[in-house]
Amino acid sequence: MKNTALHDAAALGSDGLQCARVLLSCQAGVRRRNAGEQTAYDVAVNAGCNDMVSLLAARTGLDLLGRLGPLGRLGPLGRLGPLERLGPLGRLGNLNLDAI
């Protein structure tokens, strides 16, 4: 597979941020790989745009959390781990997920 639109937006760095946000709002696949086996996140890292890297890292994390089931569920052991342990809901460190 060649680059997706999200890969191309990531390659543009800060010039592609608005495009990336729109694509992500339309459920663009953050874990899809291009012919070089790179995700859009990998492309953003190579482009050197910290804002794009943060956006894609946050979306990748949300995507992975969504695959675990209801918010807070850690896995098949049945242990619940409230997201509050990571900080106030919607925030991971200094990254405001509500702004994405």
PyMOL commands that set and color helices and strands:
alter all, ss='L'
color gray80, all
select helices_A, chain A and resi 5-11+13-25+40-47+50-67+83-86+97-99
alter helices_A, ss='H'
color red, helices_A
select strands_A, chain A and resi 91-92+95-96
alter strands_A, ss='S'
color yellow, strands_A
deselect
rebuild
show_as cartoon
